[in-house]
Amino acid sequence: MTTYIVVADAARARVFTRDALKLKEQQSLVHAEGRLHEGDLVTDRGGDVHESTATMARSAGGESVATEHHEELFAKEVVECIYRARVDNSLKKLILVAPPRFLGRLRDNLDGPSRKLVIHTLAKDLSKASLEDIQEAVSDLR
């Protein structure tokens, strides 16, 4: 039975499989916009960073709209990867590891059958961690 471990943040996702407690990285997804600041994501028609809907939303007390939008897009991309593994019958169990906010986005976007395969979640940012550190962090999650 193959366990998939998805380690992600808003800019990068790493997909591992675990057999006999040994991790093997299968895929890496990168979302470059996830690394940009709000002002770099939203510009006016002239290319200058001026008053934008995101800036107005922030000044009105709202969150950074463009950043949230890109996080949501990337979460959907990661979930699509999980979905494909499930329908290909290669995914039997799933462990999600991500910072709390992005972990919530992943959970919210999972389809019902994929959600049922989640055996553990870990609210921690390990997206840039070494294979050994990730393996140690998930070793007790079975």
PyMOL commands that set and color helices and strands:
alter all, ss='L'
color gray80, all
select helices_A, chain A and resi 32-35+38-41+53-59+65-87+100-109+112-115+131-138
alter helices_A, ss='H'
color red, helices_A
select strands_A, chain A and resi 3-8+12-19+22-30+93-98+118-123
alter strands_A, ss='S'
color yellow, strands_A
deselect
rebuild
show_as cartoon
